[in-house]
């Protein structure tokens, strides 16, 4: 996701608040058999601490978490995920008071953040108010990596590219755009415009079916 040092982690951590992490009943039914690596990493990023005995690594895992879903994971598969994360340097395993503690690394946080951002969506109202939301940005080459990432997330939200650094959407999307530009610290270089008329907007209307 680019240079993690340029990410505003105080802002990003809002995505890992307890009320931002949920599990559908359909997924919960499958968790015993298929604990997804993505879910495990996001939970660790949310501040969950996972521990197991240093004396007997095969002993049951200890979950220090408000998320009860941990208790439902198949432990063999969970341990396999942790081993894989450790090889990928997404987690560290430290020994504390006779117990191994699994903690997410900065690289793991960056990976978890990409998962959460990919889930971001814009709610579309039933009726269009006839106005266009236009996002323009002029981000320097010094931030080109984050500029490209910011652009990719703007596209993933469904915004239409009018020009290289100009995107358009018919529905309110300020909160999502503001969140992205704060995380990647490109707020000064990015503007959100509310426009009543765009010349020759037939292509846009057809694209968004408004």
SULDAMO-V764625 format. One record per residue. N is the residue number from 1. BURIAL is + if it has 9 or more other C-alpha atoms within 8 Angstrom, else -. D_LAST is the distance of its C-alpha to the last C-alpha in Angstrom with 2 decimals. Layout:
N | BURIAL | D_LAST
N | BURIAL | D_LAST
//
This chain:
1 | - | 33.62
2 | - | 35.67
3 | - | 38.42
4 | + | 38.59
5 | - | 40.59
6 | - | 37.56
7 | + | 35.55
8 | + | 35.64
9 | - | 36.97
10 | - | 37.30
11 | + | 33.53
12 | + | 32.98
13 | + | 35.34
14 | - | 32.89
15 | - | 31.09
16 | + | 34.41
17 | + | 35.09
18 | - | 36.15
19 | - | 33.15
20 | - | 30.85
21 | - | 32.65
22 | - | 32.36
23 | - | 33.38
24 | - | 32.00
25 | - | 34.69
26 | - | 33.90
27 | - | 34.60
28 | + | 37.60
29 | - | 39.18
30 | + | 39.23
31 | + | 40.36
32 | + | 44.06
33 | - | 43.70
34 | + | 40.90
35 | + | 40.75
36 | - | 38.08
37 | - | 39.14
38 | - | 35.80
39 | - | 36.40
40 | + | 40.00
41 | + | 39.17
42 | + | 36.50
43 | + | 39.05
44 | + | 41.69
45 | + | 39.38
46 | + | 38.85
47 | - | 42.56
48 | + | 43.98
49 | + | 47.52
50 | + | 48.84
51 | + | 52.60
52 | + | 55.21
53 | + | 59.00
54 | + | 60.81
55 | - | 63.84
56 | - | 62.05
57 | - | 58.68
58 | - | 58.31
59 | - | 58.47
60 | - | 55.41
61 | + | 52.75
62 | - | 52.56
63 | + | 49.17
64 | - | 48.96
65 | + | 45.48
66 | - | 43.67
67 | - | 41.55
68 | - | 43.44
69 | - | 41.51
70 | - | 44.02
71 | - | 46.67
72 | - | 44.85
73 | + | 44.75
74 | + | 47.09
75 | - | 49.54
76 | - | 50.52
77 | + | 46.98
78 | + | 46.39
79 | - | 49.50
80 | - | 48.35
81 | + | 45.08
82 | + | 47.12
83 | - | 49.44
84 | - | 46.58
85 | + | 44.99
86 | + | 48.42
87 | - | 48.84
88 | - | 45.44
89 | + | 46.52
90 | + | 43.63
91 | + | 46.21
92 | + | 49.78
93 | + | 52.50
94 | - | 55.17
95 | + | 58.32
96 | - | 58.90
97 | - | 61.79
98 | - | 62.23
99 | + | 58.57
100 | + | 56.04
101 | + | 52.87
102 | + | 49.58
103 | + | 47.36
104 | + | 44.19
105 | + | 44.67
106 | - | 42.54
107 | + | 41.43
108 | + | 40.54
109 | + | 38.58
110 | + | 36.55
111 | + | 35.86
112 | + | 34.94
113 | + | 32.57
114 | + | 30.70
115 | + | 30.39
116 | + | 28.98
117 | - | 26.50
118 | - | 25.18
119 | - | 24.41
120 | - | 22.29
121 | - | 18.69
122 | - | 15.86
123 | - | 15.05
124 | - | 11.47
125 | - | 11.53
126 | - | 10.58
127 | - | 8.64
128 | + | 6.87
129 | - | 9.76
130 | - | 8.52
131 | + | 10.69
132 | + | 10.97
133 | + | 13.60
134 | + | 15.90
135 | + | 18.90
136 | + | 21.86
137 | + | 25.23
138 | - | 28.63
139 | + | 30.73
140 | - | 34.28
141 | - | 35.84
142 | - | 38.02
143 | - | 35.04
144 | + | 33.54
145 | - | 33.74
146 | + | 31.73
147 | + | 29.40
148 | - | 28.61
149 | + | 28.26
150 | + | 25.98
151 | + | 23.76
152 | - | 23.83
153 | + | 22.81
154 | + | 19.90
155 | + | 18.76
156 | - | 19.53
157 | + | 17.20
158 | - | 14.28
159 | + | 14.01
160 | + | 13.48
161 | + | 16.72
162 | - | 16.77
163 | - | 20.56
164 | - | 23.28
165 | + | 23.10
166 | + | 19.74
167 | + | 16.66
168 | + | 13.19
169 | + | 10.77
170 | + | 8.07
171 | + | 10.26
172 | - | 14.03
173 | + | 16.18
174 | - | 19.32
175 | - | 21.66
176 | + | 21.03
177 | + | 21.38
178 | + | 24.37
179 | + | 25.99
180 | + | 25.80
181 | + | 27.15
182 | + | 29.90
183 | + | 30.96
184 | + | 31.26
185 | + | 32.59
186 | + | 30.35
187 | + | 29.32
188 | - | 31.13
189 | - | 29.51
190 | + | 25.87
191 | + | 23.74
192 | + | 20.55
193 | - | 18.90
194 | - | 16.54
195 | + | 15.27
196 | - | 14.06
197 | - | 13.76
198 | - | 13.72
199 | - | 15.48
200 | - | 14.06
201 | - | 10.61
202 | - | 9.63
203 | - | 10.50
204 | - | 8.36
205 | + | 5.09
206 | - | 6.86
207 | - | 8.11
208 | - | 5.56
209 | - | 3.82
210 | - | 0.00
//
